[in-house]
Amino acid sequence: MKRIVLSGTGSGVGKTTISTGIMKALSDEFKIQSFKVGPDYIDPSYHSCATSIPSRNLDSFFMSDGQIRQSFKNGMQHSKAKYGIIEGVRGLYEGISPVSDVGSTSSIAKALNAPVILIINSRSLVRSAAAMVLGFKALDPEIKIEGVILNNTKSEKHYLKTKKAVETLTNTPVIGGIIRNPDITVKQRHLGLIPAVEKDTIAGMVEKWGELIKENIDLDMLVEIMKRSDDIEDDYAPIWSETTTKQKTKVAIPFDEAFNFYYRENIEALEANNAEIEYFSPIHDEVMPDADALYIGGGYPEIFKKELSSNTSMLKSIKQFSDDNNPIYAECGGLMYLTRSIDDMPMVDVFNYKSTLTKKVQGLSYTIADVIQDNPILKKGQSYHGHEFHYSKVEYTGNNKNDFALEMKRGVGITGKYDGLLKNNTLASYVHTHTASMDEFAYNFTQNAL
């Protein structure tokens, strides 16, 4: 399994643009499986657009080293890809701790024994770029930095001077550089790029990024570095429980402009538990499909609140599904959809509270929660890791701890202390979960649907 990690020296180095461009350029010749380090749904949607293969996440907060290796192997085997390209998160060594690897790109590189290409924002840098490379190499000798890409160079002359400095002083090849160009930037939404599900907006941009990479990066050298990647340690751990549901169920999953944030392995875990997935659109379809359970992921329902609110037949069908005590699990955007309203526009109203958008981020962190009530996906007494990222709040007006299934130990949730509103057989939470951190997720959900 040939692979490479593309990592920045920090935020704002153009890592996603360059990584997506490389994936696009190489996809014209090879089958590429893309991965993203960390709890990110937006960047992977760009990757999927570039490669035409669903991207996957690797995260050492959710996963053990063995699970990281298994997740990588799953992706490569599912797609039958020749190369795996992993986009890092923030700087190479940034994680949840100032001194350990957990949550960092470096932890993924080490678990997979993967070579690293370092992307540097070299604006106004020449010899200092070499100093950065030396520092990154010295901090952890286990990390194999085998190439450098210089971004935001002022000119061809500047690029060549910086290339000479890096290669001469660090003995690390520079495989290309990008002269700064405002035409290749895209607008931001919240703290991320606009979601690539808006294909008309970004398809042309991804094409442009691919052409830019072909013109400025030595792709032959990049492929050669991947070909030289050493074997991955033969030590794997399962992503979901080996105890699986034997009876068949149908799980409905919305996937459209409003709801599109799902970890691929959560869905694969459901399928491994004999679930048949029924995709549908809360915007375009009249009612939800005939199913035994409903899993509503995150996305941007606030942007499509008018369309969601006007589809009253869909709202009624989902409300009835909950009232009939069928299992529903909803995350973040799904939570908002199940409240009474989003910015006063009527929604499903399983939970009779308003959700409203805010100018400031309300929750942005990895989370740890204790389960305080049995629910469709977890049992009381369990604990699990997740993450949250929301510019909204649910205006909870009750005062009963029993309204919630989760007590937050790290993170904000709905109230700052509690998360996971629970009613009928419906659980709705701001926390996004990954099966690797709660291996009985799919088993419990499908069992609940019988």
Buried (B, 14 or more C-beta within 10 A) or exposed (E): BBBBBBBBBBEEBBBBBBBBBBBBBBBEEBBBBBBBBBBBBBBBBBBBBBBEBBBBBBBBBBBBBBBBBBBBBBBBEBBEBBBBBBBBBBBBBBBBEEEEBEBBBBBBBBBBBBBBBBBBBBBEBBBEBBBBBBEBBEEBEEBBBBBBBBBBBBEEEBBBBBBBBBBEBBEBBBBBBBBBEEEBEBEEBBEBBBBBBBEEEBEEBBBBBBEBBBEBBBBEBBBEBBEEBEEBEEEBBBBBBEEBBEEEBBBBBBBBBBBBBBBBBBBBBBEBBBBEBBEBBBBEBEBBBEBBBBBBBBBBBBBBBEBBBEBEEBBBBBBEBBEEEBBBBBBBBBBBBBBBBBBEBBBBBBBEBBBBBEEEBBBBBBBBBBBBBBBBBBEEEBBBBBBBBBBBBBEBEEEEEEBBBBBBEBBBBBBEEBBBBBBBBBBBBBBBBBBBBBBBBBBBBBBBBE
